[in-house]
């Protein structure tokens, strides 16, 4: 399965322009959480990867009505608290452009409170879509700057691919693409609040200052097994006692995964497979117990 990033559509419709953007989920191949900073953020060292599973965002320019949002699939707030709405408002404020009306439709597939970056991916998709409608010459770097005002994962989600992310998420450094691989994503019923998980790290003083040299080296060598050996996530050290994540990690490995780990602050877990048939077989087994289980491939960086 090859990397996918040519999945945008543009339709001319009476009354305005409609564009579609795919909002790809992300996994953290590495996530090291440092101490809490004076500004309320933690210093992070992360290697992120977008995958070919996600939401679809439809942007429709209207003659009036301001910014409105409709959502199908996973239940999420549809008002001003939704990151997709805030992304549109941020874009208009930062660029000085405006539309009489903008209607957003989210076809949600990414589970919430999963550590898969669903809200951030949607916000980044809105920024990319509005760039296509209103300011096609605007550099992606400008969208990444807007994204930082929305959330730590949004700058990465603007272009995605494989990248090292530092600081509070504002420094996104592209890395060589992940070698051919397949991901099995598994979201158990439990859900974790990202804020609560960070509070656990702070309360138990589980901060780490590790880098990602071994994982970077494996990427530059095209060594998928080396990538899997170097995977690490601080949040695995502060999981609730009744968490299903360790069990799912063990099951993924027993079902042939070359590596398996919690994504982000959880509760989703992912397995990395070098063999597509093995990944499909693992998905079929896990889907019996976990309805929110999905197969995906790496997605290349948007340029």
Secondary structure as UniProt FT lines:
FT   STRAND          9..13
FT   TURN            14..15
FT   STRAND          16..36
FT   TURN            38..39
FT   STRAND          42..62
FT   STRAND          66..73
FT   TURN            80..81
FT   HELIX           83..95
FT   STRAND          101..108
FT   HELIX           118..134
FT   TURN            136..137
FT   HELIX           140..148
FT   TURN            149..150
FT   TURN            152..153
FT   HELIX           154..159
FT   STRAND          162..167
FT   TURN            168..170
FT   STRAND          171..174
FT   STRAND          182..186
FT   HELIX           194..204
FT   HELIX           213..221
FT   HELIX           224..230
FT   STRAND          232..233
FT   HELIX           234..238
FT   TURN            241..242
FT   HELIX           245..254
FT   TURN            255..256
FT   STRAND          259..262
FT   TURN            264..265
FT   STRAND          269..273
FT   HELIX           276..286
FT   TURN            287..289
FT   STRAND          293..298
//
